[in-house]
Amino acid sequence: QFYISEKKDEVFAAKTSVKKEDIPAATQLFTPRWIVEYMVQNTVGKLWLQNKPQSALREHMPYFIESPSVKNEDFLKLNSIEELTLLDQACGSGHILVYGFELLYKIYEEESYSPAEIPALIITKNLHGFEIDDRAAQLAILALMMKARSYQRRFFNKEIKPNILCYDDVVFNQGELTSVLVLTKLDKSTELQYDLKILEQATNYGSLMIPKSSETFLNDALEKVKSALQKADLFQQELLEKLKLAMLQLLPLSKKYHCIVDNPPYMGGGNMNKALGEFVKNNYPESKADLMACFMEAGLNMLQPMGFLGMITQQSWMYNPTYLKFRQRIVKEWCVDTLLHLGPNTFPEINGEVVQNVSFTVINTEKKEKKT
């Protein structure tokens, strides 16, 4: 957060709505280590204990809370630890994912995996991060690679890259879009057109984007793009590479994850730029008052049924009348599993009583057949 601190001071001194390119500076805030441990232990750790009640993982989780959900018979089943996915929707420099690596390593060890294969499995299968700031995304990749290297000296020889998605704006004019869809033989569906339209503001909307195209469709589209690239000329290759970039950003957003853990961006509606403000009003009407609440809703929408969401946010969503419908939806469709009411001074960088925080874990009890 500190490499960008001067820019943050400039943004807040301007006292205007935050421009798209200034959102990273205005919203990055480092999460204290103990809160990271609490959130990951009560999402990833709890899901593992639901599947393996006799696991000794508790010995490595000082902030784990024995809630009734540990013994629930209805839980998200895992065939192996390789299936478990942990996503940070606003991963910053990777602080949450790095601790996720540490806890997952304990699980792999307990499952008798070879130390030589564990780091690569965690990086390629378990950990996922989304980010709008390319510098922060680079730091997250570096942090995860160094963490893996600390467990396996020859890890760099494997040429493995972490699953960190850094958003890029993708813009097609009408002629380009028509041409590239003909080249790939893709239907010009209203869903695909919508998805490509929101990608024009990918670095503004970030993880709040909700693709209308299915994961199956997007996978098929990506294969068609790759096939078309093999026989394309130079001009066609440029268009196809741009469509490939679009598919590679839409696909992770279309998936459902087992656990999502964030310290989301904090930004009230009054500070949002016009495009972002309109987007959240249209897509997050119950949580639109602040980006943190929008990220709560987006995270819950990206969870598998009975998956876990862990977050640290401002406490306003629990009390403010603005969030009444959002609270009602939380009570109806999800289950608050644990909650720490932290109050002021959670972050050393923020003084005073104005910012009061809460950290919590929520279970997506919404059933598969229910439409979101």
N, C-alpha and C positions, 0 to 999 in steps of 0.2 A: 504493500500500500504506500510505502514511503517514496519509491522512485517517482511517483506521480503526485506527491503532496503539494508541490508548488502550483501545479495546474489546478489542483482542488481548491486552493486558496483563491486563485483567480476566478474560478467558476462561481464560488459563493459570494465573492466580492461584487460580481456583476449584478446580482439580485434580479436576474431575468430567468425565463424558462431555460432549461438545460438543453443545449444543442446535442444532436445525435453523437457527434464526435467527442463530446465532453462527458457523456454518461459514465464511462469507466472512472474518470477522475472524481466525479461527484459521489460515487456509490461504493467504492472499494473500502472495505474495513476488515482487518485481520481478526480472525476468531480466536479467542483465548484457548489454549490447548485443552484445558480440563473440560470446556464446553464441547469441543470437538469429540473428546473421548466419550462424554455422556451421550451425545447424539448417535455416534457410530455403535457404541456398545448396546444401546437400547433399540437399534434397528437391525443392523447386520448381526450383532451378537445374539439378540433375542430371537430373530428368525432361525438362526442356527440351533439354538437351544430348543425351540419348538420342534425342530426336526430330529435333534439328537439330545433328548433330555438328560442323558447320562454323561454328556460332555463335561470335561474339566475346564472348559473355557471360562467359567465364572471366576476361576482363580486369577485370570488376567484382566478382569473388568471391574475396577474399583468403583465405577460410577453406575454399574448395572443395578436396575430396580426390579425386584421380583414382583411384577404385577400379575393379576389373574390371567392375562393373555398368555403367559408362559405355558400354562397347563390347558389352554383351549384345545379342544379336539378338532375344531375347524381352523386350520392354518394353511399357509402356502407351502405346498410340498416341494421338496428338493430331492432329486435323485442322487446328486453329488454336489460338492462345494463348487465345482466348475460352473454350475448353472447360475449361481447367485450373482446378480448384477447390482452394483452400487453406483448411482449417478449423483453428481453434483451439478445442478443446473446453472450455477454461476461460480465456477470453480476457482477463479482468481489464480493464485500461484500454486494451488494444489494442496493446501494445508489439510483439508478434510480427507482427500484421497490418499495422501501419504500415511495418515494414521489408519485409514481403511486397509492399506497394504499391510501394515504391521499386524492388525488383528486378523486379517485373512491368512497371513502367514502362519499364525498360531493354529488356525483351523486346519490348514493343509498339513502341517506337521502332525497334528493329532490324527489325521486321516492316513498317515504313513506314506505320504508322497515323498519322492526323492527330492532332497534339497536342490539338486541340479535343475529340476524342472519347475519348481514352485514359482520363482519370480516371473518367468515368462507366462505362466498360466494366469497369474493374478493380473499382470499388465494387459494381456490380450483378451481375457475372458471376463474378469470381474469388474474392473474399474472403468468408469466413463465420466467425462467432464465436458461441459459446454461453457463457452466464454465469448464475449464480444470484443475483448481487448487482446490484440495479438501479442503484445509484450507479456501480459499476464499468462496467456496460454503457453508461450514459450517457456516461461518460468515453471509452469505446472509440469510440462513435459520434462524439463531438466530435473525438477525435484523428484519425479517418479523414477526417472532413469537412474539418478544417483542413489535413490533408496533401494532399487533393485540391485544395483552394483554393490551396495554395502552388504547384501546377502550372498551375492555370487560374483566373484572377481572377474569372470569372463563374460559377464552379461552383455557388455557392449559388442562382443563378437557376433551376437545373434541377430543384429540389425532389426530389432523390434521397436515399434513406435507406439507409445500410449494412445488410447482412444480419447484424445482431447480434440473436440470440435471447436474451432475458432470460426465464427460466422463471417461470411463475406457477402456483401450485397451482390446480387445477380440480376442484371437488367437486360431484357430483350426488347428491341422494338418490334412492331407487328410483323414486319417483313422477315426479320431474323427468326421469330418464333414460328411462323408458318414454314419456313425453310427447314428448320431443325426438326420439326415434328414430322415432316415428309421424309426426311432422311432416316429417321428412326422408326418410321411407321407407327408412331404413337397416336392414339386418338386424342383429338383436341377437346378433352372433356372439361366440363366446367370446374371439376375438382382440381385438375392439373393446372388450369389457367389461374385459379385462385391461389394455389400453392406457389406458383412462379411469381405471381403478383406480390405476395407478402415478402418473398425473398428480396425484392427490390429494397426493402427496409430491414434486412436481416440484422445489421449491426445496431439497429434502433430497437427492434422488437425482441431480439434475442430468443431466449427459451420460452417466451410467451407465445411464440408461433405454434399454431395447432394445424398440421396438415390435414386436408380433407381426403387426400388420396390414401389408400390403404398401404400397409407395409408390403403386402404381396405385389400390388401394382407398382410400387416404387422399386422394388427389387427387380421386377421384370423390365421396367423402364431402364434401369441402370445397365442390365445385360444387353438391351437393344442398343443403347448408346455405345457401349464398348465394342459391340459387333460392327456398328456403323463406322466407328473410328478406324477400323482396320483397312477400310477401302476408301476413305475420304481424301479429298484433295486438301491443299493448305488452308483455303478459306473455310471449307466445311469443318476441318479439324478444330479451328478456333471456336466455331459455334458449338460443336459437339463437346468440346472440353468445358465450355461454359454450362451446358446442360448437365454434364457429368458432375460438375461442382454443385449444381442445384440438387441433384439426386442424393449426393453424398451428405448434404446438409439436411434434407428432408427425411431421409431414412432414420437417423437416430432419433429424430423428433417423433416419428410415427411408432416407435417401439414402446413396450411396457416394461417397466423395471421392477425388481424385487424391493429395492430400498433406494430412497432418495434422501440425501442429506445436504442441506444448504445453509449458508448465511446469505440470504438473498439481498439484493439491493434495496435500500430505503430511499424512496422518493415520493413525496406527496403529489397529488394531481396538479396542483398549482405550479409545480416546477417542471412538469413534463412539457416537451416540445409539442407542437400542434399535432403532428402525425402520430406520435406515441399516445398522446392524450385521447385522440379519437379512436385509436386501435383498442385501448383498454376499455373505453366506454362501450364499444360494440361487442367485445369478446369476453370481458370480465365485469359485467354490470354490477355484480354483488361485491366485488373486491377492488373496484377501480380507484378507490381513494388513495391507495399507496401501492407502489410496485411490490413491496414485501408481501402484501395480501394476494396480489395477482400471482406471485410466484408460489404461494401456498396452494392456490387453486390449480395452477398449472402442474405443480408437482403431484397433487392428488389425482389429477386427470391422467398422468403418465405412469401411475402405479398399477401393478397387477392386483387383482382382487386379493385381499388379505396381505398386501404389501405394506411396508412401513415408510412413513415420512418423518424425518427429523429436521427441525429448524430452530434457529434463534431469530426472533423478530422483536419489534416494538410491541408493547402490551395492548396497544389501542384496539386491535381487532377483538379483544375479549370484552370490551366495555362500550366503545364508541357506538352511538345509535346508527352511524353510517353503515356499520357492518352487521346490522340486525339480521338481514336475510342471509348473509354469509354464515353467521353463527348458527342460524336455524338449519342451514344445509349441512353444516359440520355435524350437528347433533343427530340429524336424520340419516345421513349417508356414511358417516365415518365415526370412528371411536377414538377419543383422546386417551392414549394408553398411559403416558407419564407427562408431568408438567412441572417445571421449575420456575417459580415466579421470582425473577432475579432483582427486579426493581432497578434503581439507578446504579451508575458506576460499574456496569458490567464490562465496558470497554475502557481501558486506561486513557485512551485518547479523547474520550468524550466526558467532559466534566459537568457537574450540576445535576439537577433533578428532572430536566426536560425530557431526556431520552430514558425511558424505563423499559426494561426488556423482559422477555419470557422465552424460555427454551422448552421444547415439547417434542413428543413423538406421537404420531397419529397412525391408526391402522385403517386401511381402505376396506371397510366392511361392505362396501357397495358390491352387490352380486353381479355376476357376469352377464346375466340376461337384462339387467337394467341399462337403459340408454343414458349416456351422459349429455 
